[in-house]
């Protein structure tokens, strides 16, 4: 490490139901039932590094944007604004940042101890499966939730689509358990399509769990059409 550079090594990797960038929620917490595991790396897998973490309900994850070439830009088109208006990169949470780091707030569900090692169960994920975790910090409510704050163009949660399962063949629907169906519904209701796409006949595929979920959108309703194997 020098005054002008910093070497960061991941402390953990995330196990997530999101198997591709397409469909991942644009913020943590929008799919509250997206459950995964933080798998610490050596030497941070030992229980002593996690002593006391059960006192907290939420954790901040600082993670590496690892699934695309690092191409930082000074301005971006946030999907929330329809993909047209430009804002400075520091006024958004775009991954195209000077340093390829992201920040997510997740709910702590459980700390599992086995043979002196630890893994952490969390929910509300917005991370690709296999994402390197650079650091983990507890959420402190009195300082991390300032009163009278304003969130620019993202002051409110995004509007959601209605998700209709009636077009999914019965034999394919039987392949889903209740939790998978819930997470798929929550994810697809956020409309994973690019902001400028509005063709009601176009069929998309969203990789979730072991499925490539086929869907199309028409008049504010997303129709689930099929479940292909993934990958």
HUGI-V388108 format. One record per pair of residues at least 24 apart in sequence whose ideal C-beta (glycine too) atoms are under 7 Angstrom apart, sorted by sequence separation. I is the first residue (numbers start at 1). GAP is how many residues later the second one is. D is the distance in Angstrom with one decimal. If there is no record, write none. Layout:
i={I & I}
gap={GAP & GAP}
d={D & D}
This chain:
i={14 & 15 & 72 & 184 & 193 & 71 & 72 & 163 & 183 & 12 & 13 & 72 & 163 & 191 & 12 & 188 & 12 & 161 & 11 & 12 & 160 & 180 & 184 & 11 & 65 & 70 & 160 & 161 & 10 & 12 & 158 & 11 & 101 & 105 & 188 & 65 & 64 & 65 & 64 & 65 & 62 & 63 & 62 & 63 & 60 & 61 & 60 & 61 & 21 & 58 & 59 & 58 & 58 & 59 & 57 & 58 & 57 & 56 & 175 & 26 & 10 & 172 & 172 & 161 & 167 & 168 & 54 & 164 & 167 & 168 & 53 & 162 & 164 & 167 & 168 & 161 & 162 & 163 & 164 & 165 & 161 & 162 & 164 & 50 & 67 & 91 & 161 & 163 & 59 & 63 & 66 & 47 & 66 & 64 & 50 & 63 & 64 & 47 & 63 & 46 & 63 & 64 & 46 & 47 & 63 & 45 & 61 & 62 & 81 & 45 & 62 & 80 & 35 & 80 & 61 & 78 & 28 & 29 & 28 & 59 & 60 & 28 & 40 & 59 & 80 & 59 & 60 & 39 & 59 & 38 & 58 & 37 & 38 & 56 & 37 & 56 & 37 & 38 & 53 & 35 & 36 & 35 & 34 & 36 & 33 & 34 & 32 & 34 & 32 & 31 & 29 & 38 & 28 & 28 & 28 & 27 & 25 & 24 & 24 & 21 & 16 & 18 & 18 & 19 & 16 & 18 & 83 & 16 & 83 & 14 & 16 & 82 & 83 & 15 & 79 & 13 & 14 & 13 & 13 & 14 & 13 & 12 & 10 & 11 & 10 & 11 & 10 & 11 & 11 & 8 & 33 & 33 & 34 & 33 & 31 & 33 & 31 & 31 & 30 & 25 & 23 & 25 & 17 & 23 & 22 & 23 & 22 & 23 & 22 & 23 & 20 & 19 & 19 & 18 & 17 & 17 & 19}
gap={24 & 24 & 24 & 24 & 24 & 25 & 25 & 25 & 25 & 26 & 26 & 26 & 26 & 26 & 27 & 27 & 28 & 28 & 29 & 29 & 29 & 29 & 29 & 30 & 30 & 30 & 30 & 30 & 31 & 32 & 32 & 33 & 33 & 34 & 34 & 35 & 36 & 36 & 37 & 37 & 39 & 39 & 41 & 41 & 43 & 43 & 45 & 45 & 46 & 47 & 47 & 48 & 49 & 49 & 50 & 50 & 51 & 52 & 52 & 53 & 54 & 54 & 55 & 56 & 56 & 56 & 57 & 57 & 57 & 57 & 58 & 58 & 58 & 58 & 58 & 59 & 59 & 59 & 59 & 59 & 60 & 60 & 60 & 61 & 61 & 61 & 61 & 61 & 63 & 64 & 65 & 66 & 66 & 67 & 68 & 68 & 68 & 69 & 69 & 70 & 70 & 70 & 71 & 71 & 71 & 72 & 72 & 72 & 72 & 73 & 73 & 73 & 74 & 74 & 75 & 75 & 76 & 76 & 77 & 77 & 77 & 78 & 78 & 78 & 78 & 79 & 79 & 80 & 80 & 81 & 81 & 82 & 82 & 82 & 83 & 83 & 84 & 84 & 85 & 86 & 86 & 88 & 89 & 89 & 90 & 90 & 91 & 91 & 92 & 93 & 95 & 95 & 96 & 97 & 98 & 99 & 101 & 102 & 104 & 107 & 109 & 109 & 110 & 110 & 111 & 111 & 111 & 112 & 112 & 113 & 113 & 113 & 113 & 114 & 116 & 117 & 117 & 118 & 119 & 119 & 120 & 121 & 122 & 122 & 123 & 123 & 124 & 124 & 125 & 126 & 146 & 149 & 149 & 150 & 152 & 153 & 155 & 156 & 160 & 162 & 164 & 165 & 166 & 169 & 170 & 183 & 184 & 184 & 185 & 185 & 187 & 188 & 189 & 190 & 191 & 192 & 211}
d={6.0 & 6.2 & 5.8 & 5.5 & 6.6 & 6.2 & 5.8 & 5.3 & 6.8 & 4.9 & 5.1 & 4.7 & 5.3 & 6.8 & 5.8 & 6.1 & 4.5 & 5.2 & 6.3 & 5.9 & 4.0 & 5.4 & 5.8 & 6.0 & 4.5 & 5.0 & 6.3 & 5.2 & 6.3 & 6.8 & 6.4 & 4.7 & 6.7 & 6.2 & 5.2 & 3.9 & 6.0 & 6.8 & 6.5 & 5.7 & 6.1 & 4.9 & 5.9 & 6.7 & 6.6 & 4.6 & 5.9 & 6.0 & 6.1 & 5.8 & 5.6 & 6.6 & 5.5 & 5.4 & 6.5 & 6.3 & 6.0 & 5.9 & 6.0 & 6.6 & 6.6 & 6.1 & 4.7 & 6.5 & 5.0 & 4.9 & 5.5 & 5.4 & 6.6 & 6.7 & 6.2 & 6.4 & 6.8 & 5.4 & 6.7 & 6.0 & 4.7 & 5.1 & 5.0 & 5.1 & 6.4 & 7.0 & 6.9 & 6.3 & 5.6 & 6.7 & 4.5 & 6.7 & 6.6 & 6.3 & 6.4 & 5.9 & 5.7 & 6.9 & 4.8 & 5.1 & 4.3 & 6.0 & 6.4 & 6.4 & 5.2 & 5.8 & 6.7 & 5.4 & 6.1 & 4.6 & 5.6 & 4.7 & 5.9 & 6.0 & 4.4 & 5.9 & 7.0 & 5.9 & 5.9 & 6.7 & 3.9 & 6.3 & 5.1 & 5.6 & 4.5 & 5.9 & 6.1 & 6.9 & 6.5 & 6.1 & 5.9 & 5.6 & 6.2 & 6.6 & 3.7 & 5.3 & 3.9 & 4.2 & 6.7 & 6.3 & 5.8 & 6.2 & 6.8 & 6.7 & 6.1 & 4.7 & 6.4 & 5.0 & 6.4 & 6.4 & 6.2 & 4.4 & 5.3 & 7.0 & 4.4 & 6.4 & 5.2 & 6.7 & 4.4 & 6.0 & 4.4 & 5.8 & 6.2 & 6.4 & 5.2 & 6.8 & 5.5 & 5.4 & 5.1 & 6.0 & 6.8 & 6.3 & 3.5 & 4.9 & 4.3 & 5.1 & 5.1 & 6.3 & 4.5 & 6.1 & 4.8 & 7.0 & 6.0 & 6.0 & 6.6 & 4.1 & 3.7 & 5.9 & 5.9 & 6.8 & 5.9 & 6.4 & 6.9 & 5.3 & 6.8 & 5.2 & 5.5 & 5.2 & 6.2 & 6.1 & 4.4 & 5.2 & 5.9 & 6.7 & 5.7 & 5.9 & 6.0 & 4.2 & 6.0 & 3.8 & 6.0 & 6.8 & 7.0 & 6.5 & 4.1 & 4.1 & 6.9 & 6.7 & 5.6 & 5.2 & 6.1}
